[in-house]
Amino acid sequence: MQIYLVGGAVRDKLLNYPVKDNDYLVTGATIKQMLDLGYQQVGKSFPVFLHPTDKQEYALARTEKKQGSGYTGFTCEFTPDITLEQDLQRRDLTINAMAMSEDGTIHDPYNGQVDLNNKLLRHVSNAFVEDPLRVLRVARFAARYHHLGFSVAPETLALMKEIVSNGEVNALVPERVWQETESALNEQDPQVYFEVLRECGALKVIMPELDILWGVPNPPKWHPEIDTGIHTMLVVKQAQLLSNDLAVRFACLCHDFGKGLTKPVDYPRHHGHEKSGIVPIKAFCERLRVPNEPRDLAILLSEFHTHTHRAYELKPETLIKLFDRLDAWRKPIRFEQFLTCCTADMRGRTGFENAEYKQTDYLRSIFEVANSVAIKDVIAAGFKGPEIKEEVRQRRIEAITQAKSKLA
């Protein structure tokens, strides 16, 4: 019986990168032996155990054989005679197919260290094509290590395209697509995830609402980068620089979905894209089972992001409606999320990456003025029932009217 540290922990140790989880591999052992040693079995399709004291995960060495479609169509064998090399061979990338003995010795049968040094994401074997989930995983690793200079090996990208062309990507269940996408959005270069998926053709299959944005032009005056797909990726990157909030990054990803519905005859203008984007955002979120918070913020951002760009032009009544629709009175955090997204949208244009965006400060100040109207004062003045809401609204409008000239 031998125990090895495997996978991502070994990779990140060698990269001097923060290690998230330690996964261990056990060779030469049976389920009974593990149970006798006090390990708790948690795996169903193949044996995974929790350590008796520290609760770290330990898996028996195994091999896999493809028998059905999708990433679940595998049968596993986990007999004690399966070697370390056999187990590592079933892994996706060479940089994930390394192991470390308890004495610190590195076992690297598939040259993962060479690919680490060359900053390449390369498949271990042609069995890579058997699991469509690997398309998403490679794209996610590309997003994680892009800042270190990593890229996908051309031969691996070719296999990813093969997985797409043979229809295997269609077998991915929504929960796993969202799980990988959520992880990618939390990486240092989330935009790279979507760019890699587009390059191999998977984006068109699993996220058509996003894929159609490439090739859709914007007015050069406002968008020097012109292409809406490129603009969206720039905005996602700006969101990463501005916030660690998943909802903010996701909303930025979806904010211009409406432009994908503009008729080519109307290019490069996109009149009404703010509201037309709501339908594809809802479809996207329903299909991928996106949680409520990022979905709701994405919908609000689509509908109202241009309000922020035109903030100085908005009438007091319109400003009140904006605050009402954002529910800023009860959800000030969401109001801040929205403003952060709008900043990312403004800076997500070629040449505007470090531009000042005074509109958000203006809206914050206007909101503070409106929110300073005390409801208790309205009640004390004798207003009752529905009159209270209307009087509060009128006082807020009056307060904004007085403040606008000073703040603009």
Summary of the structure (lengths in Angstrom):
residues: 408
radius of gyration: 26.2
end to end distance: 72.8
largest distance: 84.6
contacts: 1302
relative contact order: 0.06
helix: 58%
strand: 10%
